[in-house]
Amino acid sequence: MTERRDIGSRLENWARVFRDTTRVGISPTGAYCDQLRREAEGEKPAPERRKLDEADAALIERGMRELETKHRMLLYWCYIRQAQPEVVCRKMAIAHRPATVFVNLFRQAQAAIESIVGGME
């Protein structure tokens, strides 16, 4: 069972696992293959700052399929694309002033995915 963490950390982990797979021509296992090749050649692997939790990322990804489109796109722009709030607002036609409009929508999206994933665990 997945250790309970705050949804922000879980979404950051999800983005780290799935970010590179959104680009055409990039293998999601390519990084692992490169690491194995370097280790075979005698290079020491660089220490990871944070471990990836692929099982939890997969759970979040399954939950994304049940999320409303507006919430899914907001989380995509914020976590996968790592866009600034003003860019997200422009792309999604969200009022950028007052800033609380974006913050409230962002928190709603986080709460929605947390609720969905909570029901799946």
N, C-alpha and C positions, 0 to 999 in steps of 0.2 A: 504494500500500500504506500502511496505517495505521502511523504512527510508534509504536514500542513505548513504552507508558507503564505506570505501575503501575495495577493494577486499580481501586484506590480512585478515582483521578482519572478513569479511563474511566467508572466507574459514576456519578460526580458529573456528568460531561458528559451521560451518558444521561438522568439525572434532569432536568437542565436542559432538554434537548430535549423530553422526553416529559411533563414534569410538568403543564403547562397543558392538554394535550390530554386529560387524564383527567376534566376537568370538563365537564358537559353544557353545550352552547351556546357553547363557546369554540373559535374557529377556530385551528388551529395556525399558520396564516399571518397571523392578525390583527395580530400585533406587527409583522410585516414591512410590511403594508399601512399601518399607522399611521406607521411610520418613513418610508416613501416619501411619504406625504401631508405629513408635517411638513417633510421636505426640500423638497418642491415649494412649500410655503408660505414657504420661506426660513429655517426653523429649522435650527440646527446640530444634528447628531445627537450624542447623548451617547456618549462613548467607552465601549466595552465593556471590562470588566475582563478577561474571558477570552473568547476566540473559541470558538464552538460548533463541534464536529466532528460534523456530522450524519451523515456516512458511518459513523463509528465508533459513534455512538449507534444507528444502524440495525442494525449488526452485533451489538451487545450485545442489542438488542431481539429479533433473530432467535434469538440464543442463549438468551434467556429462555424461549422456547417449548420448548426441549429440557431445561430445568432441572427438577429435582424440585420439586413444589409447595411443600414446606416451605422450600426455599432461595429459590425465586422470591418467595414471600410475605415472607420475612424481608428480602430486598433491597428489595422494594416498600415495606414499612413504614419501612425505614431511609433509603432514598434518595428515593423519590417522596413519601411522606407526611411524611418527616423527623420521625418520632416518636421520643421519648425511649426508651432501652432498657427502662425499667420498663413503658412502654405496650406496646411490642412484645412483651415477655414475657407480659403479661396477655392481649393479643389472640391470641397464638399458643400459649398454655398452656405456656410455657417457665418453668422454675424461675428465679426472679430472684436467688436466693442459692445458692451463691456466684456472684459476678459472672462468674467464668470460664466458667460454663455458657453464658451469652449470648455472650461473646467468642469462645469456641470454635465455636459454631454460626455466628456471623457470619463468622468466618474460613473455615469450611468452605464456606459459601455463596459467598463471594468466590472461593475456589479453584475451586469447581465451575464458575462462569460463566467464569472465566479459562481453564480447561481446554477448555470447549466452544468458546469464541470462538477460542482458539488453534488449534484444529483446523479452524476455518472460514477462517482467514486464508490 
